[in-house]
Amino acid sequence: MFDGEQIVERIKQQVVEYQQEYKIKNVWFRGEYRLFDIMLPSMYRSVLSEEEIKDLKRSFLNFREQEIILDYENWLRNKIIERSTNTHNDGYTTTSLQDWDIVFYEQHYGMPTRFLDWTYAIETALYFATQNDGGCDAKLWLLDPCRLNELTIEAYELRLANSGEYERFLMLHRYNAAQQLPVAITAEAPSSANRRIYNQKGTFVFTGLRYINFREFVHDTVTEKGVDEISVLYGITIPAEDCQKIREYLDKKCGVNHDSLGLRDGNHLTELFSFKQFIGQHLQL
C-alpha cells in the first residue's frame, strides 16, 4: 500500500520517463475525475444535447451549429465588455480586461468557450482529477503543446496570446479553413483580474470549429501524418482507491486545494451569461 505522497511521486516519475522517451521539453496536464470517452470544450457541451454527447457518432459540427457558436461568442464578449467598468460581488473588476484576457476570464469563470483547460502544474491537474467520491478511476492527461502546434500550425512552439491579436486570431479561425484546427495557447501576461489563471497556472487549447472531440482530432491527425499518438497526447489512469489519498496529500502537504486554486469565489457569471440566456434572447429577435 502506498500513501498519497508515494503515489504522486510515482506519477511524476512516469511523467519524467514519458518526457525523456519522446524528448518533450514542455508538457501540459489536464485532470479528469472519471474516464470520459471524449474530450469536449464547454461550448460544444452547451450546443449539443446530452443524448448526443453520451453517444457521439459524428466528428464535426454542422454549419448551423458553427454559426450559433460564433454568434454566442460575440454576444458573450460584448456582455463582458459592457461590464468592464463594474465591480463584481467577489471584489474583482473587469476594468482591465482586454483582448485575450476577456476570453481567458470567460473560460476560468465558467462560461462556455472553445477552449480546453490545461496547466503546466501537475498538482493542479491532479487536484481536478481526484475530485470524485473514489467510486471510479480518474485520468491525468499529458500533452506536448509544441508538437500539437507542429501538427496544426506547422510550428514546433508555444502560441503566445500576445496583446492586440485576439480579434485577428478569431477572424482567421472563422474564415480560413486551414486554421480551424486546435492550437495550444499560453497566456504570456494575463490580467491580474483573473486570479484563477495565476493560481492554477492555466494554459489552453483552442479547439477551432471543425472537430468536436479533441481526442478524435489527435488520433486522426497523427494517423494521417504517421506520428506516434502517445508523443502528442498520453493518459495516465489513476485508480479509484488512490484518488482520496492524492487529494489529501495535495491539501495537507502541497497546499493545493479549493481555496488556493481560486475556486472559492465561484462562477458568478455562469448563469447570467449562459448559453441558455443567449438562446432565449436570440429567439426573441
C-alpha positions in Angstrom: 0.0 0.0 0.0 1.3 3.4 -0.9 0.4 6.7 0.7 -0.5 9.9 -1.2 3.0 11.3 -1.5 4.3 8.0 -2.8 1.5 7.7 -5.4 2.2 11.3 -6.6 5.9 10.7 -6.8 5.3 7.5 -8.9 3.1 9.5 -11.2 5.7 12.2 -11.5 8.3 9.6 -12.4 6.0 8.3 -15.2 5.9 11.9 -16.5 9.7 12.2 -16.4 10.1 8.9 -18.3 7.5 9.9 -20.8 9.3 13.2 -21.5 12.6 11.5 -21.8 11.3 8.8 -24.2 9.6 11.3 -26.5 12.1 14.2 -26.0 9.3 16.5 -24.7 10.6 19.8 -23.3 7.2 21.3 -22.3 4.4 19.1 -21.0 0.9 20.3 -20.1 -1.5 18.5 -17.8 -5.3 18.0 -17.6 -7.2 16.2 -14.9 -10.5 14.4 -15.5 -12.4 13.0 -12.5 -13.5 9.9 -14.4 -12.7 8.0 -17.6 -14.5 10.0 -20.3 -14.6 8.7 -23.8 -14.4 12.1 -25.4 -12.8 15.5 -24.6 -15.0 18.4 -25.4 -14.8 22.1 -24.7 -17.6 23.6 -22.7 -19.0 25.4 -25.7 -19.8 22.2 -27.5 -21.3 20.7 -24.4 -23.7 23.7 -24.5 -24.6 23.4 -28.2 -25.0 19.6 -28.3 -27.8 17.7 -26.5 -26.9 15.5 -23.5 -28.1 12.5 -25.5 -25.8 13.2 -28.4 -22.8 13.8 -26.1 -23.4 10.5 -24.5 -23.5 8.7 -27.9 -21.4 10.9 -30.1 -21.5 9.4 -33.6 -20.2 12.3 -35.7 -16.9 14.1 -35.9 -17.8 17.6 -37.0 -20.1 20.5 -36.2 -22.6 21.4 -38.9 -22.7 24.9 -40.4 -25.7 26.0 -38.3 -24.0 24.9 -35.1 -20.8 26.8 -36.1 -22.8 30.0 -36.7 -24.6 29.7 -33.4 -21.3 29.3 -31.6 -19.8 32.3 -33.4 -22.8 34.4 -32.6 -22.8 33.4 -29.0 -19.1 34.2 -28.7 -19.7 37.7 -30.0 -22.7 38.2 -27.7 -20.8 36.9 -24.7 -17.8 39.1 -25.5 -20.0 42.2 -25.7 -21.6 41.4 -22.4 -18.2 41.2 -20.7 -17.1 44.4 -22.3 -20.3 46.1 -21.1 -19.4 45.1 -17.6 -15.8 46.1 -17.9 -16.1 49.1 -15.6 -18.1 47.3 -13.0 -17.0 45.8 -9.7 -18.4 42.3 -9.1 -19.6 40.9 -5.8 -16.4 38.9 -5.4 -14.4 42.1 -5.3 -12.8 41.7 -8.8 -13.3 44.1 -11.6 -13.1 43.7 -15.3 -11.9 47.2 -16.0 -8.5 45.9 -17.2 -9.9 43.0 -19.3 -9.0 43.4 -22.9 -8.2 41.3 -25.9 -7.2 37.7 -24.9 -7.9 38.4 -21.2 -11.6 38.6 -21.8 -11.9 35.0 -23.2 -9.5 33.7 -20.6 -11.7 35.3 -18.0 -14.7 33.6 -19.6 -13.0 30.3 -19.6 -11.9 30.4 -15.9 -15.2 31.7 -14.6 -17.4 29.0 -16.0 -18.7 30.5 -19.3 -18.8 28.3 -22.4 -15.8 28.7 -24.7 -14.0 26.7 -27.3 -11.0 26.4 -25.0 -9.9 23.3 -23.1 -8.3 23.9 -19.8 -4.7 22.7 -19.3 -2.0 23.6 -16.9 1.8 23.3 -16.6 1.4 22.4 -12.9 0.8 18.7 -12.3 -0.5 19.3 -8.8 -3.3 21.5 -10.3 -4.3 18.7 -12.7 -4.2 16.1 -10.0 -6.5 18.1 -7.9 -9.1 18.3 -10.6 -8.6 14.6 -11.5 -9.3 13.5 -7.9 -12.5 15.4 -7.4 -14.7 12.3 -7.2 -16.0 10.2 -4.4 -13.5 7.4 -5.0 -16.0 5.3 -6.8 -14.3 5.5 -10.2 -10.9 5.7 -11.8 -9.6 9.2 -12.9 -7.3 10.3 -15.7 -4.3 12.6 -15.9 -3.7 13.7 -19.4 -0.3 14.8 -20.7 0.0 16.9 -23.8 3.0 18.1 -25.8 1.7 21.5 -26.8 4.6 22.3 -29.2 4.1 19.0 -31.1 0.3 19.7 -31.3 1.1 23.1 -32.9 3.6 21.5 -35.2 0.7 19.3 -36.5 -1.8 22.2 -36.9 0.1 25.4 -37.5 3.4 23.8 -38.6 5.4 25.4 -35.9 7.0 23.5 -33.0 6.4 26.2 -30.5 4.0 27.6 -28.0 1.5 30.1 -29.3 1.6 33.1 -27.1 -1.5 35.2 -26.6 0.0 38.5 -27.5 -1.8 41.7 -26.8 -3.9 43.1 -29.7 -4.1 39.8 -31.6 -7.3 38.2 -30.4 -9.7 39.7 -33.0 -7.3 38.8 -35.8 -6.9 35.3 -34.4 -10.7 34.8 -34.4 -11.1 36.1 -37.9 -8.5 33.6 -39.2 -10.2 30.8 -37.4 -13.6 31.9 -38.7 -12.8 32.3 -42.4 -9.6 30.4 -43.0 -10.5 26.6 -43.1 -6.8 25.7 -42.9 -6.7 27.4 -39.5 -9.8 26.0 -38.0 -7.8 23.4 -36.1 -6.8 23.1 -32.5 -3.9 25.2 -31.3 -2.1 25.3 -27.9 -2.1 28.8 -26.4 -0.4 30.2 -23.3 -1.2 33.5 -21.7 2.0 35.5 -21.7 0.8 38.1 -19.2 -2.8 37.5 -18.1 -4.7 40.3 -16.4 -4.4 40.4 -12.6 -8.2 40.5 -12.6 -8.1 36.8 -13.4 -6.9 35.3 -10.2 -7.6 31.7 -11.3 -5.3 31.7 -14.3 -2.4 32.6 -12.0 -3.2 30.2 -9.2 -3.9 27.3 -11.5 -1.0 28.1 -13.8 -3.6 27.8 -16.6 -2.9 27.2 -20.3 -5.4 26.4 -23.1 -6.1 24.5 -26.3 -8.3 26.5 -28.6 -10.3 23.8 -30.5 -11.3 25.6 -33.6 -14.6 24.8 -35.4 -14.0 21.5 -37.2 -13.6 18.6 -34.8 -16.0 18.2 -31.9 -13.9 15.7 -29.9 -10.3 16.8 -29.3 -9.1 13.3 -28.8 -10.5 12.2 -32.1 -8.8 15.1 -33.8 -5.4 14.0 -32.3 -6.0 10.4 -33.3 -7.0 11.2 -36.9 -4.2 13.7 -37.4 -1.4 11.6 -36.1 -2.7 8.6 -38.2 -2.7 10.8 -41.3 0.8 12.1 -40.7 2.4 8.9 -39.4 3.1 10.3 -35.9 3.0 8.3 -32.7 -0.2 9.4 -30.9 1.3 9.0 -27.5 4.0 11.5 -28.4 1.3 14.1 -28.6 -1.3 13.1 -26.1 -0.9 10.5 -23.3 -3.2 9.4 -20.5 -2.3 8.0 -17.1 -5.1 6.2 -15.3 -5.4 6.9 -11.6 -7.1 4.0 -9.7 -10.2 5.0 -7.7 -8.6 3.9 -4.4 -5.8 6.4 -4.9 -7.9 9.5 -5.5 -8.6 10.3 -1.9 -5.0 9.7 -0.9 -3.8 12.1 -3.6 -6.4 14.7 -2.7 -5.4 14.6 1.0 -1.7 14.8 0.2 -2.2 17.8 -2.1 -4.2 19.6 0.5 -2.0 18.9 3.6 1.5 18.7 2.1 1.3 20.8 -1.0 -1.4 23.4 -0.1 -3.3 22.7 -3.3 -7.0 22.9 -2.6 -10.2 24.7 -3.4 -9.1 28.0 -1.9 -5.5 28.0 -3.2 -6.7 27.5 -6.8 -9.0 30.5 -6.5 -12.3 28.5 -6.6 -13.9 30.0 -3.5 -15.4 32.9 -5.4 -17.5 30.7 -7.6 -18.6 31.1 -11.2 -20.7 34.2 -10.6 -21.3 34.9 -14.3 -22.2 31.4 -15.4 -26.0 31.8 -15.2 -26.1 35.4 -16.1 -24.3 34.9 -19.4 -25.2 31.3 -20.1 -25.8 29.8 -23.5 -29.5 29.3 -22.4 -29.8 33.1 -21.8 -28.3 33.8 -25.2 -30.7 31.4 -26.9 -33.6 33.0 -25.1 -32.7 36.5 -26.2 -31.7 35.3 -29.7 -35.1 33.6 -30.3 -36.9 36.9 -29.3 -35.2 38.8 -32.1 
